[in-house]
């Protein structure tokens, strides 16, 4: 009986490790994809003024 419980516990731990590794890899892939998408976007238009004394809010 003890051997069966040990085998069940080992298989449960292996399954949990596999699931965790899969979810971590998926999270890394999604994070890298979002970062690449954000970096590939063109820069947003900014309000630029030639006068350094110009007000910040128009």
C-alpha positions in Angstrom: 0.0 0.0 0.0 2.8 2.4 0.8 4.5 1.8 -2.5 1.3 2.6 -4.4 0.9 5.9 -2.4 4.5 6.8 -3.2 3.9 6.2 -6.9 0.7 8.2 -6.8 2.5 11.1 -5.0 5.4 11.0 -7.5 3.1 11.1 -10.5 1.1 14.0 -9.0 4.2 16.0 -8.3 5.5 15.3 -11.9 2.1 16.4 -13.3 2.2 19.6 -11.2 5.8 20.4 -12.3 4.8 19.9 -15.9 1.8 22.1 -15.6 3.8 24.8 -13.8 6.5 24.7 -16.4 4.0 24.9 -19.2 2.2 27.9 -17.6 5.5 29.7 -16.9 6.6 29.2 -20.5 3.3 30.4 -21.8 3.5 33.5 -19.6 7.0 34.3 -20.8 5.9 33.9 -24.5 3.0 36.3 -23.9 5.2 38.8 -22.1 7.8 38.8 -24.8 5.1 39.1 -27.5 3.5 42.1 -25.7 6.9 43.7 -25.2 7.8 43.2 -28.9 4.5 44.7 -29.9 4.9 47.7 -27.7 8.4 48.3 -28.9 7.5 48.0 -32.6 4.7 50.6 -32.4 5.5 54.0 -33.8 6.1 56.7 -31.3 3.1 58.8 -30.3 2.9 62.3 -31.5 3.9 64.8 -28.9 3.3 68.5 -28.6 6.6 70.2 -29.2 7.2 73.9 -28.8 10.1 76.0 -30.0 9.7 78.4 -27.0 11.0 76.9 -23.8 8.8 79.4 -21.9 5.7 78.2 -23.5 3.0 76.7 -21.2 2.9 73.0 -20.9 -0.8 72.8 -21.1 -2.5 74.6 -24.0 
